[in-house]
Amino acid sequence: MGAKTKVAGWLALGAVAGALTTMQLTAIARNPSAPLPLEELQQLAAVFGMVKSDYVEPVDEKKLITDAISGMVSGLDPHSQYFDKKTFKEFREGTSGRFVGVGIEIGMEDGLVKVVTPIEGSPAFRAGLKSGDLITKIDDSFVKGMTMDAAVKKMRGEPNTKVMLTVFRKLESRSFPITITREEIRVQSVRSKLIEPGYAWLRVSQFQDRTVEDFAARLNDLYKQDPNLKGIVLDLRNDPGGLLEASVAISAAFLPKDVTVVSTNGQISESKSVFKASPEFYARRGTDPLKKLPEALKNVPMVVLVNEGSASASEIVAGALQDHKRAIIMGSQTFGKGSVQTVRQLSPETALKITTARYYTPSGRSIQATGIVPDVWLDETADGNVFAALRTREADLEKHISSGQGTEVKDPAREKAREEALKRLEEANAAAKDKTPKPLPEFGSAEDFPLQQAINRLKGKTVLASKTQIERKPEDTKAN
């Protein structure tokens, strides 16, 4: 890995879709001899001058330049971004699993911030926020029309400062304000338990700085509880991604040594890499956290649970275990975040995150805008996935780049499924005026339907596979 530190994404308060990145601590000029488009640069300078001299009120020159850079980069694809002082600090905080905020994992729904889950013990958890709550206002700012990053910025801040969230709780059909005092959040990215004698559940919610050490400790603890494990369920549902080295390590824990975990390919030589199940690709500070794991772990039967919220680094793990036929992948088609961003520091406090490569599973499959297709499709509940077609994935994001593998065309079946799902949603809303919909059970609980099916698969029992879910094909787009 040379002088680079491999990192991936930053947890936007638990944003559902993460990113896979490489970080370079010095800025690097590319093609210095390439001619610059002088006419366009002259136009840029002219516009800068006009705004400075003619705008209705004085403007900050530095802000104008920062906004110009941000606009240029954001126009490339959904994941390239200019980091100013504040956002670069948040990016680095996210990889450590420690940040100052309210403590919720979030997604977006109908243009609003949706609480995926409050982090246990966090200010949001203590304030009573629940999974499924929609945040409509942050202080005096309406969320509708905000990007997720913008919403995250407003909810983060300094320790002991307050933020007021206006919450719409669908289960109770009411809105109410909650004032929360921000504090440092320490995210526990690994959970585990014995479901029953012989069968273990391990959940990785993010791939962070301490994930590999915690993962190894949890596995050793499980083996102490039951030295004769017959099956393991690795739960990557709603895992938005994280550190690349962590995803390589988690894969290596279950794979033979030195097999390929993931490869990357792009325009520059530095983006062409192969990462293998070997300590040199994930061990830091000269120590291998996996060294003391039981050897039996390499052969214990496995199921990996994924869903539409499984993205980036979690897709690397699922793809590697699937390609090497080490585990059965069960659940829904994953998010499809298969591009690599390189973070290059521009100054001590600013940086540029830019897409430089796509990544590929060991067999050479591109995940970008496609995701991992499960071996066994599962619904979220025994009653099915009525509205699965409405969930957002990489292929739904504006300006997403294509998979780079063959011709991609729009899928009419996908559009039809979306229209039918919208119709069902309207009908269900009309019929449920006096009914309270039942929320999804917590991952790992006794009511967790996909987990029940995973255990059934490990035991050789009948699995209630989905009869409605179908593969979503990538749609034709260009990086523009």
C-alpha positions in Angstrom: 0.0 0.0 0.0 3.1 2.2 0.0 2.9 5.6 1.5 -0.9 5.8 1.3 -3.3 5.2 4.1 -6.3 3.3 2.8 -9.6 4.6 4.2 -13.2 4.5 3.1 -16.0 7.0 3.5 -17.1 9.0 6.5 -20.1 8.2 8.6 -22.5 11.1 8.1 -24.2 10.4 11.4 -24.5 6.9 10.1 -25.4 7.8 6.5 -26.7 4.7 4.8 -24.3 4.8 1.8 -20.6 5.0 2.5 -17.6 5.5 0.2 -14.4 3.7 -0.5 -11.4 6.0 -0.7 -7.6 6.3 -0.6 -6.0 9.2 1.2 -2.8 11.0 0.1 -1.2 13.4 2.5 0.3 15.6 -0.2 -1.3 17.2 -3.2 -0.2 15.8 -6.6 -0.3 17.6 -9.9 -1.5 15.6 -12.9 -0.3 16.2 -16.5 1.4 19.5 -15.7 2.2 19.9 -19.4 -1.4 19.6 -20.6 -2.6 22.9 -22.1 -5.2 24.8 -20.0 -8.5 26.0 -21.6 -7.6 29.7 -21.6 -10.9 31.0 -23.0 -12.9 29.2 -20.3 -10.5 30.4 -17.6 -10.9 33.9 -18.8 -14.6 33.6 -18.6 -14.3 32.3 -15.0 -12.2 35.3 -14.1 -14.7 37.6 -15.8 -17.6 36.1 -13.9 -15.7 36.4 -10.7 -15.0 40.0 -11.3 -18.6 40.8 -12.2 -20.0 39.1 -9.1 -17.4 40.9 -7.0 -18.2 44.4 -8.5 -21.9 44.2 -9.5 -23.7 41.9 -7.0 -26.3 43.6 -4.9 -24.1 43.4 -1.8 -20.4 42.8 -1.1 -19.4 39.1 -1.3 -16.5 37.3 0.3 -13.9 36.5 -2.3 -12.7 33.4 -0.6 -16.2 32.1 -0.4 -16.7 32.7 -4.1 -13.6 30.6 -4.9 -14.6 27.9 -2.5 -18.1 27.7 -4.0 -16.6 27.5 -7.5 -14.4 24.6 -6.5 -17.3 22.9 -4.8 -19.6 23.3 -7.8 -16.9 22.0 -10.2 -16.3 18.9 -8.1 -19.9 18.1 -7.2 -20.9 18.2 -10.9 -18.8 15.1 -11.5 -20.7 12.4 -9.6 -22.5 11.9 -6.3 -19.3 11.0 -4.3 -16.7 13.5 -5.4 -16.5 16.4 -2.9 -14.4 19.4 -1.9 -13.7 19.3 1.9 -13.4 22.7 3.6 -12.0 22.9 7.1 -15.2 21.7 8.8 -16.1 18.8 6.5 -12.5 17.6 6.4 -12.5 17.4 10.2 -15.8 15.5 10.1 -14.4 13.1 7.4 -11.4 12.2 9.7 -13.7 11.9 12.7 -15.9 9.4 10.8 -13.1 6.9 10.2 -12.3 6.8 13.9 -15.9 6.1 15.0 -15.9 9.1 17.2 -17.6 12.4 16.4 -19.6 15.2 18.0 -23.3 15.1 17.2 -26.7 13.7 18.3 -26.1 10.0 17.7 -28.3 8.7 14.9 -27.8 6.5 11.9 -29.7 8.2 9.1 -31.0 7.8 5.5 -33.3 9.9 3.3 -37.0 9.4 2.6 -39.2 11.7 0.5 -36.5 14.4 0.8 -36.5 14.2 4.6 -33.9 12.8 7.0 -35.0 9.4 8.2 -33.8 8.0 11.5 -32.5 4.5 10.6 -31.7 3.9 14.3 -30.6 5.9 17.3 -27.1 4.9 18.6 -27.6 3.2 21.9 -26.7 5.5 24.8 -26.4 8.6 22.6 -28.3 11.9 23.2 -30.8 11.0 20.5 -31.4 7.6 22.1 -32.0 9.3 25.5 -34.2 11.9 24.0 -36.5 9.2 22.6 -35.9 9.3 18.9 -37.1 6.1 17.2 -36.3 4.2 14.0 -38.5 5.5 11.3 -38.9 9.0 12.6 -38.6 11.7 10.0 -36.7 14.9 10.8 -38.5 17.8 9.0 -36.5 20.8 10.5 -33.1 21.3 12.1 -33.3 24.4 14.2 -35.0 26.9 11.9 -34.0 25.2 8.6 -36.4 23.0 6.7 -34.9 19.7 5.7 -36.9 19.4 2.5 -34.5 20.1 -0.4 -31.3 19.6 1.7 -28.7 17.1 0.8 -27.8 14.5 3.4 -24.4 16.1 3.9 -26.0 19.5 4.5 -28.3 18.0 7.1 -25.4 16.2 8.8 -23.5 19.5 9.0 -26.4 21.2 10.8 -26.8 18.3 13.3 -23.1 18.1 14.1 -21.4 20.8 16.1 -19.4 21.5 19.2 -19.8 19.5 22.5 -22.5 20.8 24.9 -24.2 22.9 22.3 -27.9 22.4 21.5 -29.8 21.6 18.4 -33.6 21.5 18.0 -35.1 18.8 15.7 -38.6 18.8 14.5 -39.7 15.2 14.2 -42.6 13.6 12.4 -43.5 10.2 13.8 -45.5 8.3 11.2 -46.6 5.7 13.7 -48.4 8.3 15.7 -49.2 10.8 12.9 -47.8 13.7 14.8 -45.0 16.3 14.7 -43.1 17.5 17.8 -39.8 19.3 18.6 -36.9 17.7 20.5 -34.0 19.7 21.8 -30.8 17.6 22.0 -27.4 18.5 23.5 -24.6 17.4 21.3 -21.8 15.3 22.7 -19.0 13.0 21.5 -20.4 9.9 20.0 -18.5 6.6 20.2 -19.9 4.2 17.7 -19.7 0.4 18.6 -19.4 -1.1 15.1 -19.5 -4.8 16.1 -22.1 -6.7 18.0 -22.4 -10.4 18.5 -24.3 -13.2 20.3 -25.1 -16.9 20.3 -28.5 -17.3 18.7 -28.6 -20.8 20.1 -26.0 -23.5 20.9 -23.8 -23.9 17.8 -25.0 -20.8 15.9 -23.5 -17.3 16.2 -24.6 -13.9 14.9 -22.0 -11.2 14.2 -23.1 -7.7 13.1 -20.8 -5.2 11.6 -22.6 -1.8 11.3 -19.6 0.1 9.9 -15.9 -0.6 9.0 -14.0 1.7 11.4 -10.6 2.2 13.0 -11.3 -0.3 15.8 -13.6 -2.7 13.9 -11.0 -5.4 13.2 -9.8 -5.6 16.7 -13.4 -5.6 18.1 -14.4 -8.2 15.5 -11.6 -10.5 16.5 -12.4 -10.1 20.2 -16.0 -10.8 19.6 -15.2 -14.0 17.6 -12.8 -15.3 20.3 -15.5 -14.6 22.9 -18.1 -16.6 20.9 -15.7 -19.5 20.6 -15.1 -19.4 24.4 -18.9 -19.6 24.9 -19.2 -22.4 22.3 -16.0 -24.0 21.0 -18.0 -26.1 18.5 -19.7 -23.5 16.4 -21.7 -25.1 13.5 -22.6 -21.9 11.7 -22.0 -18.1 11.7 -24.3 -15.4 10.3 -22.3 -12.3 9.3 -24.9 -9.4 9.3 -24.0 -6.5 7.0 -27.4 -5.1 6.6 -27.5 -1.2 6.5 -23.7 -1.2 6.7 -22.7 1.9 4.7 -19.0 1.0 4.4 -15.9 2.3 6.0 -12.2 1.5 6.1 -10.9 -0.5 3.1 -8.3 -2.3 5.3 -11.1 -3.3 7.7 -13.1 -4.9 4.9 -10.1 -6.7 3.7 -9.4 -8.0 7.2 -12.9 -9.2 7.8 -12.8 -11.1 4.5 -9.4 -12.5 5.4 -10.7 -13.9 8.7 -12.8 -16.4 6.7 -10.8 -16.9 3.5 -7.6 -18.9 2.7 -4.4 -16.8 3.0 -3.3 -14.8 0.0 -6.5 -15.2 -2.1 -7.7 -12.0 -3.8 -10.3 -10.0 -1.8 -10.8 -7.0 -4.1 -9.1 -5.1 -7.0 -9.3 -1.6 -8.2 -8.8 -0.1 -11.7 -8.7 3.5 -13.0 -6.9 5.9 -15.3 -3.8 6.5 -13.2 -1.3 3.8 -12.1 -1.9 4.3 -8.4 -5.6 3.3 -8.9 -4.6 -0.2 -10.2 -4.3 -2.4 -7.1 -5.0 -5.9 -5.9 -5.7 -6.5 -2.2 -5.3 -10.0 -0.8 -6.2 -11.9 2.4 -2.8 -11.3 3.9 -1.7 -9.2 6.9 0.4 -6.9 4.7 -2.9 -5.5 3.2 -4.7 -4.8 6.5 -2.4 -5.0 9.5 -1.4 -1.7 11.1 1.3 -0.9 13.6 2.9 -4.2 12.8 0.2 -6.3 14.5 -2.3 -8.8 13.0 -5.5 -8.7 15.0 -6.6 -12.0 13.3 -3.6 -14.0 14.3 -5.1 -15.6 17.4 -8.5 -16.5 15.8 -9.4 -20.2 15.9 -8.3 -22.1 12.8 -11.7 -23.7 12.6 -13.1 -20.3 11.6 -11.9 -20.8 8.1 -14.3 -23.7 7.5 -17.3 -23.1 9.6 -20.5 -22.7 7.4 -21.5 -19.1 6.8 -24.4 -16.9 5.7 -23.9 -13.2 5.0 -27.0 -11.1 5.3 -27.2 -8.0 3.1 -29.9 -5.5 2.0 -30.2 -2.3 -0.1 -28.4 -0.4 2.7 -25.3 -2.6 2.4 -22.8 -0.4 0.5 -19.1 0.0 -0.4 -16.8 -1.9 2.0 -19.6 -4.2 3.1 -20.2 -5.1 -0.6 -16.5 -5.9 -0.9 -16.8 -8.4 1.9 -20.0 -10.0 0.5 -18.5 -10.1 -3.0 -15.3 -11.7 -1.9 -17.0 -14.4 0.2 -19.5 -15.1 -2.6 -16.9 -15.3 -5.3 -14.7 -17.7 -3.3 -17.9 -19.7 -2.4 -17.1 -19.3 1.2 -20.5 -18.1 2.2 -24.1 -18.0 1.1 -25.3 -14.4 0.5 -28.9 -13.9 1.6 -31.2 -10.8 1.6 -31.7 -8.1 -1.0 -29.5 -6.7 -3.8 -27.0 -4.3 -2.3 -26.6 -0.6 -2.8 -24.1 -0.7 -5.6 -21.4 1.7 -4.4 -18.5 0.4 -6.4 -16.3 3.4 -7.1 -13.1 4.5 -5.3 -12.5 8.1 -4.2 -9.0 9.4 -3.5 -8.7 12.1 -0.8 -5.8 14.4 -1.6 -4.9 17.1 1.0 -4.8 20.6 -0.5 -3.7 22.3 2.7 -3.5 21.2 6.3 -7.2 21.8 6.7 -8.7 21.3 3.2 -8.8 18.4 0.8 -10.4 17.1 -2.4 -12.2 13.7 -2.6 -12.4 12.7 -6.3 -13.5 9.4 -7.9 -10.4 7.7 -9.3 -11.3 4.1 -9.9 -13.9 1.3 -9.8 -13.5 -1.7 -7.6 -14.1 -5.3 -8.6 -14.8 -8.6 -6.8 -12.2 -11.4 -7.1 -13.9 -12.8 -10.2 -13.7 -9.4 -11.9 -17.3 -8.2 -11.4 -17.9 -4.5 -11.1 -20.2 -3.6 -8.2 -20.8 0.0 -9.4 -24.5 0.8 -10.0 -25.2 -3.0 -9.7 -24.4 -4.2 -6.3 -24.2 -7.8 -5.0 -27.0 -10.0 -6.1 -27.8 -12.5 -3.2 -27.7 -16.2 -3.7 -31.0 -16.4 -1.8 -33.5 -13.5 -1.9 -35.2 -12.7 1.4 -38.0 -10.3 2.4 -37.7 -8.1 5.4 -40.7 -9.8 7.0 -42.8 -12.9 6.6 -45.4 -10.6 4.9 -42.9 -9.6 2.2 -41.3 -6.5 0.8 -44.2 -4.6 -0.6 -42.3 -1.3 -1.2 -38.8 -2.6 -2.0 -38.9 -1.0 -5.4 -39.0 2.5 -3.9 -35.7 2.2 -2.0 -32.9 4.3 -3.3 -29.7 2.7 -4.5 -26.6 3.9 -6.3 -28.3 3.5 -9.7 -30.9 6.0 -8.6 -28.5 8.8 -7.8 -28.1 11.6 -10.3 -24.8 11.6 -12.2 -23.7 8.2 -10.9 -21.1 6.6 -13.0 -21.7 3.4 -14.9 -20.4 -0.1 -14.0 -17.9 0.1 -16.9 -18.8 -3.4 -18.0 -20.7 -3.6 -21.3 -23.6 -1.7 -22.6 -26.2 -0.7 -20.0 -29.7 0.3 -20.8 -32.7 1.4 -18.8 -34.7 -1.4 -17.3 -38.4 -1.0 -18.2 -39.3 -3.6 -15.6 -37.7 -1.5 -13.0 -39.7 1.6 -13.9 -42.9 -0.5 -14.0 -42.1 -2.0 -10.5 -41.6 1.5 -9.1 -44.9 2.7 -10.5 -46.7 -0.3 -9.1 -45.1 0.1 -5.7 -46.1 3.8 -5.6 -49.7 2.8 -6.4 -49.6 0.2 -3.6 -48.2 2.7 -1.2 -51.0 5.1 -1.9 -53.6 2.4 -1.5 -52.0 1.2 1.7 -52.0 4.8 3.1 -55.6 5.2 2.3 -56.5 1.9 3.9 -54.4 2.5 7.0 -56.0 5.7 8.4 -56.9 4.1 11.7 -54.1 1.4 11.7 -50.6 1.7 13.2 -48.1 -0.1 10.9 -45.8 -2.5 12.7 -42.2 -1.3 12.7 -39.4 -3.7 11.5 -37.9 -5.7 14.4 -34.4 -4.9 15.6 -31.6 -6.7 13.8 -30.5 -9.8 15.8 -33.8 -10.0 17.7 -36.0 -13.1 18.0 -38.4 -11.5 15.5 -35.7 -10.8 12.9 -37.2 -12.7 9.9 -34.1 -12.7 7.6 -31.9 -13.9 10.5 -34.4 -16.7 11.2 -34.0 -17.8 7.5 -30.3 -17.6 7.7 -30.2 -19.9 10.7 -32.6 -22.3 8.9 -30.2 -22.3 5.9 -27.3 -23.2 8.2 -29.3 -26.0 9.7 -30.4 -27.4 6.4 -34.1 -26.5 7.0 -36.6 -24.9 4.7 -35.9 -21.2 3.9 -38.9 -18.9 3.1 -37.3 -17.2 0.1 -38.8 -14.0 -1.5 -41.2 -14.6 -4.3 -41.4 -11.0 -5.4 -37.9 -9.5 -5.4 -36.1 -9.4 -8.8 -32.6 -8.3 -9.8 -32.2 -4.6 -10.7 -30.1 -4.2 -13.7 -27.7 -1.2 -14.0 -29.1 1.7 -16.0 -27.2 3.6 -18.7 -25.5 6.8 -17.3 -22.5 8.9 -17.9 -20.2 10.7 -15.5 -21.1 14.3 -16.5 
